[in-house]
Amino acid sequence: MALKNKIASIYSNSTVFLKPVLFICLAALGNASFGQSEIEQAIEINIAPQPLGQAITQLATQTGLLIGVDASLIADKQADALNGRYTPAQAIVQLLSGSGLRAVETASGRYIVELAPAEPQSTNNLDRVRLPEITVTSLLDSHSPYNTSYTRSKATAATKTTTPVIEIPVSIQVVPRAVLDDQKSLTLKDALQNVSGVQATPTLGNDTGFNIRGFRNDSNYRNGLIANGGNANFPTAFDTANLQSIEVLKGPASILFGRIEPGGMVNITTKRPLAIPYYSLEQQSGSYDLYRTQWDATGPVTKDGSLLYRFNGSYLNSESFRDAIFRDRIMVSGSLTWRPTQATELTLEVEGIHQKGQVDFGIPVIGSRPAQIPISRTFGDRNDPVDTDAKVHVGTEFTHRFNSNWLVRNRFLMTDIDQNQTFFNPAPSFGDALRDNRFLDRNIFHQRHHLQSYATNLDLNGNFGLGSTLHEVLVGFDYLRSQTNYFIAGEFSTPAPVLTVDIFNPMITATDPSIIRQTLQENNRYTALQDEWAGVYFQDRITLWNKLHILAGGRYDWVSAGRSFSPASFSEAEKNVLKRKDEAFNPRVGILYQLLTQVSLFSNWTTSFAANNGVSATGASFDPQIGEQFEAGIKTALFKERLITTLAFYYLTRENILTRDLSTPDPLDSIAVGKQRSKGIELDISGQVTEELSVIGSYAYTDAEIIRDNSGFQGHRLPQAPKHAGSAWLRYIVKKIHPLNGLSFGIGVFAVAEREGDIQNTFKLPGYARLDAFAAYSTKLGATRLTAQINARNILDERYYESNDPASNIGPRLGVYPGAPVTVLGSLRLEY
């Protein structure tokens, strides 16, 4: 029977929701050819209880067998432990025992997995399904450290389920770990340059803070829960060592995740414990005295594999192309997974980051362009105290499967952030601190913020058939509570004449520490910000005729948000918090039709709700933000579903947006500028063209402007929203030229058009195109794999400007961030 007909028959006989898009997986971790003696020889097999797909991968690793399997056959199936001495043929039979599947040998050392027949069938080879052999990494779990594929066909952020991307009627992109390793992305902004419609908007030199589809979004989600509390105006330290992948969901995501900006959301997934032992140590060094050590260790704690662990982290010490700017950062993460039964799993994860360094507020603007001064020039002080940034995440995830169709999942995340920063800032920070286009007035300012947040959710997910329709339903509840205490001291509005510098001929100052201490005893203010929200949501993904997918759902929110300040203490500020309570319902409807297995058309409509946690200069609170999006597009899964593409057209609006009120000296005073609109086209491509050639690329046309405003900005373009931006990264792995096996190399270009620098449209950041490349070689040293790699960024040494401060700490005209000149990073990694 042909494979297509066989798959169709499986679907027609199933009452369980089965995904119509299939892919063929192959595990080939051993030699491609086998002798008969090797097949018959008994070896020691050690496989822990785990999902059947992972167990098959582990068996292929230990035996060297080539095993082909249809992914739908093993979905939601569990494997029992397999320990002892077996021949490879005995081992695979034993592993599949009781699963309703059987292994069919197609050649020496080569097997396919298929449904076990209910009655004896013909052994005619014409009736046997022969699955094609593809690359080794295709069957590897997406969390496997050996998975070098750029293809990620699933993402949880869109639906909180494992529905294939090509079946979801929304635009979502995934940046996998393999891309981060090839590009040596050390920061979140480096990784997200691969996604259309996303532009970095950091503040004080931090690596987080983004515009998505023209709208600023400082909120980062971690394994589906918000990781920086309800008040996200304080970007913090971040390290990619514990990062498994990044998901970017475009457009309003409120239906499943609560209060969030309508442009989209960034959800990071962290590394989890694995059942297969794995250890790695990597040393990196590069330009500007960068040294970074990264480690990873995982495997079973108990012999039966019911308890797994993972311990990873990194240490970074680096100078910068910017004068007097440095970072000293350590990140440590540990996690445990306990599987008391095959149906139940509990994971505990703790991650801590501590960073020391100096904040960077960039360079000022003269006229309509960044000042033509060396991009290395900063305007700090020799006695500027070192700034610190500490963050702790404690998270749990509990999953219980009632059967193959129904499961319940609970997540919890506690976040504690403590930032302490003192800097010689432009004064007035939000005014005209650059006099005569030459003299930068400054003063000394200190800010400290401490955030503690608690987030949790409970989801029930199930599949069932109803008549001729298949349903995948989700019902859930989530809750967030966060408290931010923000303290400021010193002077940010009135300059100190003795601290004025000539930006064209600066004299490096060394201010008397006693003057610094005295200044920081003035103008103290304590601000308390509180957020609390709860939401219930439901979602049903209905499938008809295995081609038409309808996604419908909604969410009801209860939100309380507010702030207050006091010159005396945090306790006084907390007593007088002015809270506003709002509640709202937001729907989402989407439809997707699969013209072919590889081609889908989709459209959606959704709204969003976001409480405005701010106070005007008069002390009044603000109505909540409202977002609305219409989107349509086409998705494809080409080259045996290894290359995923999404082309989307969208129209997005939001109303009641808070923006820094530049007419007052209070950095927390806000104004609601009315209504903004963004419309555009986005294209994203990622995956494998062939076994050797992989690609990840993007293009975005973004038309974002102010439609209605109370400050005279109607018709202005939104800042940091270039009309055109794109990227293309190609990687080639040599696999068929024996002397060069193990060699890989890649090249990429990242381009951004001219864009406005502030909401007043008083200046522009010029467009640029940056060229990057890498080359790597891997070889085996016994049981250890050694990989040497070199990466070069900005090969053509282009002078460019990444972004500017979005009026968070200083005015946009005073804080433009240059991009780094040509930089080189070398690394050595040992894996075993």
C-alpha positions, 0 to 999 in steps of 0.5 A: 500500500502506498504511504499516502493511502496507508496514512489516510486509512489510519486517519479514517479509522481513528476517533482521536484527533490526529494531525494531518500534516506528517513528517518522516523521521529517521534516527541514524546515529551510528554507521551507515553499514552493518555487518551481520556479526554486529547485528547478532552481537548482544550489547548492554542496553540502558534506556529509562522510561520516557516518551517512545520517540525519545526512547527510539532515539536513544536506542538508535544511539546505543545500537547504531541502528537506522530506524524510520518512523512516522511521527504520528504513530508514536505521539503520546506513547510511552516506553518502559525501561529497557535494561540488560544485554540484547542484540539490536534486533531483540532490543527494538522488539522489546522496546515496542512491546505493548505499543501496538507497533512493530519493527520491520527490517528493510535491510541489514541494520535498517528498520521501519516502525509501523502499526502491528497488524490485527491479523496475519498479513501478506509478507509481499514486499510491495505491501511494505511501507518503506520510509525514506532515509533522511538526516540524522537529526530529524528524529532527534528531540527538539531539546537534544543538544545534537539537533542541528536542524533549523526546522521547528515545526511546532511552537507552544506560544500560539495555542499552548499545545503542540499543534504543528505551525502549518496548522495554526491560523496565526503568524508565529516564528521559532529561532532554535538552539542550532541557530544560536550556536551557529551565530554565537548569539550571546544576547536576546537581541542578537537572536531576534534579528532573525525574525521579521518585524522585530527591532531591538529598543534597549535602554542603558545598553541592556539587551532586552526591549523590542518593537514588534510590528512597530509597537514597543514590548518590554515583556518577556515570557519564560516557558509560557509565563511572564518573566519580568512582572506586570511592570516591564519598563526595566530591561534586565540582564539576560544570557543565552546559555540556558536558552533552548529556543525563542518563539515570537507570536505576532499580533495580540496574544492576550487571549492566552497570556493576559496583559500584553502589548498588541504587537506580539510576544516573545516566549523563551523556552529553557533547557530541560533535563534529558534522559540521555547523559550529555556533557559539554564545555565551551570556551569563547574568546573574542574582540574587546577582551571578551572571554566566556565559559559555557557548560552543560551537563544532563542525564538520569540521576536514578537507574530507572530514569525516573529522576533527571537533572540538568546543570548549565551556566556561563561566565562572561567577562568583556570590555566593549568597543565603547570606552569604559563600558564593561560586563562581568556576568555569571549565570547558573541554572539547575533543574530536576525532572521527576517522573513517578509514573509514565503519566506524571511529570514534575520539573523544578528549575532555578536560574540566577544571574548576577551582572556587574558593569557600567550602563551606557546611554549612547551618543547624542543627536545633532540636527536630524542625525547622530553626532559625527563623533567616534562611536567608541566615545562615552561620557561617563566618569572615572569614579562612576560606581559600578552598576549591578543587576541580579535576577532569580527565576524559580519555576515549576511545571507539572503535567499529568496525562489521564490518557492519550487524549487528555492532560492537565498542566500547571506552571508556576514562576517566581521572579526576583529582580534587583537593579542598582545603577548610578550614572552621569546622565545628560541633564535635563534627561528628557530635555535639551541637554546638548547646548550649541550642538556641542556641550553636553550638560550632565549631573549624577543620578541613581536609580534602584528597582526591586521587582518580585512577581508570582505567576501561575496557570492551570490548563486542561487540554484534550482531543476528541471526535464529534461527528465528522469533526475533530476537536482539540480543546483548551480551558485554562486559568492564570494569575499574576501578582507583582510588586515593584519598588522604584527608588531614585536619587540625585539630579536628572533635570538640573545640570551641574555646570562643573560636569558639562563636557565637550562631545567633540573634545571631552576631558575625562572627569574624575569627580570627587566621591564625596560630591557623588555621595552628597548629590545622591542624598538629594531629591530622594523619591520612593515609588511603588507599582502594583499589578494583579490580574486573573484571567480565564480562557478557552480555545477549540481547534476544530478540524473538518475533512483533515483540511479545514482548521477553525480556531475559536476562543476567548478570554475574560480578564480582571486587572488591578494596576496602580502606583504611588510615590513618597519622599519618605519610604517605600512603606509610605508609598505602598499605603497610598497606591492609586489603583484602577480596576478593569475587566474585559472579554477578548475573542480570537477567531482564526481559520486555516485551509490546507490546499495541500499537505504542504500549503495552507491559507489562513486568516484571523481576527483578535483583540487585546486588553492591557491595563495602563499602569501609570499616572498623569501629571494631574494624578489621574489614572488611564483607561486600558489599552485596546488592541485589534488585529486582522491578519491573513497569509499563506504557510508552506512546508516544503522539501519534505516539510523541512522548510517552513515559510509564513507570508502574512499581511496584517492591519493592527491598531491600539488605543490609549497608549501611554508614553513618557510625558516630556512636558514634565520633569517627572520621569514616571508621568505619562500621557495617552497619545490616542490611537496608533496603527501598524500595517504591513507584510512579513515573510519568514523562512526557516529550515532545511533545503537539503541535508546540507543546506539550511536557511533562516531569513525574514523580510518585513514591510512596516507602515506604523504611524499615529492616527489620533493624538493629543499632542499634535503628532498625528501622521508621525511615524512610530519610532524604531519601525523601519519601513523595510527590514530583513535578514538572510542566514545560510549554513552549509554542512559538508556531509558527502565529501569524506575528507571535509566531513565535519566542516560547516560554514555560513554567511548572513546579512542583516539589513534595516532601512532608515527609521524615525528616532522619536515620536516627534520625528525630529531625527532619523537613524540611517539604514544599514546592512551588516554582513556576518559569517562563520566557519566550524569544524567538528571531529571525534576524539574517542567518545568526545566530539571537539568543535572549533568555530570562528564567527565574524560580525560586521565583516565590512566594518559598517558604521551603523546605529542599532537603536536609541533609548525609547524615552525610558531613561533619557530622551531619545535624542540623547541616547543613540546606540552605535552598532559594534565595528568588525568583531571576531569570536572564536570558540572550542567546545567539547561534548561527550 
